Amino acid sequence: MGIFSRKKPKLDGMATGKADNALTTTKPFFVGGATAGVFVNEDTAMRTSAVYACVRVISEAVASLPLNVYRRDGDARMLAPEHPLYHILHNEPNPEMTSFVFRETLMNHLLIYGNAYAQIVRDNSWLVKGLYPLLPDRIDVRRSENGEIYYTYWRNEDDKRKGDETGSVVLPKEHVLHIPTLGFNGLVGYSPIAMARNDWLLEMARLQGCCAV
């Protein structure tokens, strides 16, 4: 997609992967009963028809809402199609997707993972030139030793570039749009799927009981 093409940014006093500085790391979890276990994560949850239907309806509804940029004209509010962000937000965040698809994708991530991320691509004048969704399950949110928030994006084997030993890309907060849902610190959101693990356990136990009969 052309993202992560610039040089890795340098962050003063950045912590180098210390676990106690990590604010969130999305990991799958295990839900099991007394006799059998069921592996459940955000991906497997989306394969459940009820979860998929709810996420699709909400995501499409939010994505279909108007998204415009306005300017103040006294007490009035006027559309500002000349604003640099108007085209990006209203029409095309990047050359690969429309505004509808972009917002639908981020809403999907928010509902499933509890966090939605997008890389902010800027030009030399610091103007925003594009927004690209980032997969939430590959992002760690960390705080540097001087208190600055930064993001580490982990590539999988297919995404790694030649000579890339760590498979990670560090992005300062100025280059990441982060939308969290309900959370414990106002910075990262809870995964709704993880928070519902007890419901999953009860439901699976109920189904196993029905099958045993």
C-alpha positions in Angstrom: 0.0 0.0 0.0 3.0 2.2 0.1 2.8 2.8 3.9 5.8 2.6 6.2 8.0 3.8 3.3 9.7 6.6 5.2 12.7 6.1 7.5 12.0 4.8 11.0 11.5 7.8 13.3 13.7 8.5 16.2 12.1 9.0 19.6 14.1 10.6 22.4 14.4 8.2 25.3 12.3 5.6 23.7 11.9 2.4 25.6 13.2 -0.6 23.7 10.5 -3.2 24.0 10.2 -3.3 27.8 7.1 -5.2 28.8 6.2 -2.8 31.6 6.0 0.1 29.1 3.4 -1.7 27.0 -0.1 -0.4 27.3 -1.7 -3.0 25.2 -0.9 -6.1 23.2 -3.8 -7.8 21.5 -3.5 -11.6 22.0 -5.9 -14.5 21.5 -7.2 -16.1 24.6 -8.4 -19.6 25.6 -11.8 -20.3 26.9 -12.4 -23.8 28.2 -14.8 -25.9 30.2 -14.1 -28.9 32.4 -14.1 -31.4 29.6 -13.2 -29.5 26.5 -11.8 -26.2 25.5 -12.6 -23.7 22.7 -10.0 -21.4 21.3 -11.6 -18.0 20.8 -10.1 -14.8 19.4 -11.4 -11.8 17.4 -11.0 -13.7 14.1 -13.0 -16.8 15.3 -15.6 -14.6 16.9 -16.3 -13.0 13.5 -17.1 -16.4 12.1 -20.1 -16.5 14.4 -23.1 -15.4 12.4 -24.5 -13.3 15.2 -21.3 -11.4 15.8 -20.7 -10.9 12.1 -24.2 -9.6 11.6 -24.0 -7.1 14.4 -20.6 -5.8 13.4 -21.7 -5.5 9.8 -24.9 -3.6 10.6 -23.2 -1.1 13.0 -20.1 -0.6 10.8 -22.2 0.1 7.6 -24.5 2.4 9.5 -21.7 4.5 10.9 -19.8 4.5 7.5 -22.9 5.8 5.7 -23.2 8.9 7.9 -22.1 12.2 6.4 -18.5 13.2 7.0 -17.8 16.8 6.0 -15.3 19.5 7.0 -16.8 22.9 8.0 -15.5 26.4 8.6 -16.8 29.1 10.8 -18.4 32.2 9.2 -19.5 34.3 12.1 -22.1 32.3 13.9 -22.8 30.2 10.8 -21.2 27.0 9.8 -20.2 26.6 6.1 -19.0 23.6 4.2 -15.2 23.9 3.4 -14.5 21.7 0.4 -11.3 23.7 -0.2 -9.8 22.4 3.1 -7.0 19.9 2.5 -8.7 17.3 4.7 -12.1 17.5 3.0 -11.2 15.2 0.1 -9.4 12.8 2.4 -12.3 12.5 4.9 -15.2 12.9 2.6 -14.1 11.1 -0.6 -10.9 9.1 -0.5 -8.6 8.6 2.5 -6.1 6.8 0.3 -6.0 5.6 -3.4 -7.2 2.1 -2.4 -10.5 2.8 -0.6 -13.4 5.2 -0.4 -14.3 7.1 2.7 -17.2 4.6 3.3 -14.9 1.6 3.1 -12.3 3.3 5.3 -14.8 4.2 8.0 -16.5 0.8 7.8 -13.1 -0.9 8.3 -12.1 1.2 11.3 -15.6 0.7 12.9 -15.2 -3.0 12.4 -11.8 -2.9 14.2 -13.3 -0.8 17.0 -16.2 -3.2 17.6 -14.0 -6.3 17.6 -10.7 -5.2 19.0 -11.7 -2.2 21.0 -9.2 0.0 19.2 -9.0 1.4 15.6 -5.7 2.6 14.2 -4.8 4.4 11.0 -1.4 5.6 9.8 -1.3 9.3 9.0 0.8 9.9 5.9 2.2 13.4 5.7 4.2 15.4 3.1 7.2 17.5 3.7 5.0 20.4 4.7 3.4 18.2 7.4 0.0 18.2 5.6 -2.0 15.0 5.8 -1.9 13.2 2.4 -3.5 10.0 3.3 -4.9 7.6 6.0 -4.3 3.9 5.9 -5.9 1.4 8.4 -3.6 -0.6 10.6 -4.4 -4.1 11.9 -5.1 -3.7 15.6 -3.7 -7.2 16.5 -0.3 -6.1 15.3 0.1 -3.0 17.3 1.6 -2.3 20.7 1.0 1.0 22.3 4.0 2.0 24.5 5.2 4.9 26.5 8.8 6.1 26.2 11.0 6.9 29.2 10.2 10.6 28.8 6.5 9.9 28.8 5.8 10.1 25.0 3.3 7.7 23.5 4.5 5.7 20.5 3.2 2.8 18.5 5.0 -0.4 17.3 3.5 -2.1 14.3 4.6 -5.7 13.9 4.7 -7.1 10.4 4.1 -10.8 9.7 6.4 -12.8 7.4 4.6 -11.7 4.3 5.0 -8.0 5.1 8.7 -8.0 6.1 11.0 -6.1 3.9 14.4 -7.1 2.7 17.0 -6.7 5.5 14.3 -6.3 8.1 15.4 -8.3 11.1 12.8 -7.3 13.7 9.7 -7.0 11.5 8.6 -3.9 13.4 7.9 -0.3 12.6 7.9 2.4 15.2 5.5 5.3 14.7 5.3 8.4 16.9 1.8 9.5 18.0 1.8 12.3 15.4 1.6 9.6 12.6 -1.1 7.5 14.1 -4.9 8.1 14.3 -6.0 6.0 17.3 -9.6 5.7 18.3 -10.1 3.6 21.5 -13.4 2.4 22.9 -14.1 2.0 26.6 -10.9 1.4 28.4 -9.1 1.6 31.8 -6.8 4.5 31.1 -8.3 6.6 28.3 -5.5 5.6 25.9 -6.4 2.0 24.9 -9.7 0.3 24.7 -10.9 -3.1 26.0 -11.5 -5.8 23.4 -15.2 -6.5 23.5 -14.6 -10.1 22.6 -12.1 -10.5 25.4 -14.5 -8.9 27.9 -17.2 -11.3 26.8 -15.2 -14.4 27.5 -17.4 -15.4 30.4 -20.4 -15.3 28.1 -18.6 -17.4 25.6 -17.7 -20.0 28.3 -21.3 -20.2 29.5 -22.7 -20.6 26.0 -20.1 -23.2 25.0 -20.9 -25.1 28.3 -24.6 -24.9 27.4 -24.1 -26.3 23.9 -21.8 -29.1 25.2 -24.5 -30.0 27.7 -27.2 -30.1 25.0 -24.9 -32.3 22.8 -24.3 -34.6 25.7 -28.0 -35.2 26.2 
